[in-house]
Amino acid sequence: MKLFVTGGAGYVGSHCVRELCNAGHTVVVYDNLINGGHKEAVDTRAELVVGDLADDTLLERTLASGAFDAVLHYAALLDVNESVHEPLKYYQNNIANTVSLLALMRKNDIKKMVFSSTCATYGVPLSVPITEDMPQHPINPYGRTKLAIEWALRDSADAWGLGSTALRYFNASGAASDGTLGEDRDPEYHLIPLVLQVALGQREQIKIFGVDYPTPDGSCVRDYIHVEDLGSVHRMAIESQEEAVFRYYNVGTGVGVSVKELIVAAREISGKDILASPDVRREGDPPELYADPTKAMTELGWQPKYTDIRKTIETAWHWHSTHPNGYASV
Ligand code: UFG
């Protein structure tokens, strides 16, 4: 297939682009190289167009000239905490820009899309593990922007025949198993890279945001899904996508890991003392989120390879310890 990939130079996008190229697809990446996008992360078999989704002229020219079969849409802002304080930035980037993209897809008769959604659309779930039929009541602007696009995709299926899949990611984590791609964001705000920065001596300590949650050890529980497993589920979704249907899947391991457990695992893997101290809760954080990924496994035939947090952290540690300054280390 000929694929247009927004955000394909970013953390999740770049791992997926490699998977798509490996499978023989032709890929054009569209990325503004801000917010974690790096040209070095783009597979050499893919074409990179440096551009912003807000640049309607460039976006239209690129889409119109490509004869694309489908779009994979990763580009978005994703800092939950920032979204609480800067909601309009999120509504502009994640909703308005995506609606423009959808309008251009319609104009150019591109009727297949895979969309990076999130488990943050569920808010505080009624119970865990989370299944897709649970109500979606996001508790932060980030989650609300992603849910709004799910609605737009659902409505577009009937109205103009768009076929799309919303993949509701849990916590994207890890790095390429060959050590050549990984997480490189400035400022960094995700738990695993921050913990490993402490191990590398780049940061003094890790703060545990909340130790009084109603969870087994009081810290938040998340489901850390490896980026290469996200790569395979995107490929399976786009290859099986039909027009005029909207599908949605949880993409997680099915295993919940607490912040404290993760720090202990990172100490063992890095062999370093990682100083951690309890801190206040972070706004917008649900206590416990982990997936029931059965639907994606059954309907798409997907099987995550990394279900042990230690294996996932090992790949992240390999990346961070060999790239202490991210892609700039190369
Ligand atoms: N955490 C800390 N200390 C830190 C950083 C994070 O204790 O310094 C905690 C957070 O409170 C949270 C957990 O570690 O409980 C994971 O935090 P991340 O910031 O790494 O990830 P989030 O769960 O907040 O969010 C991520 C993505 C979102 C996505 C969400 C789904 O950033 O895009 O996963 O769970 F929606």
Residues whose N, C-alpha, C, O or C-beta is under 5 A from the ligand:
A	BS01	UFG	L78 V80 T118 C119 A120 Y169 F170 N171 Y189 H190 L191 L194 K207 I208 F209 C220 R222 V259 R282 D285 L289
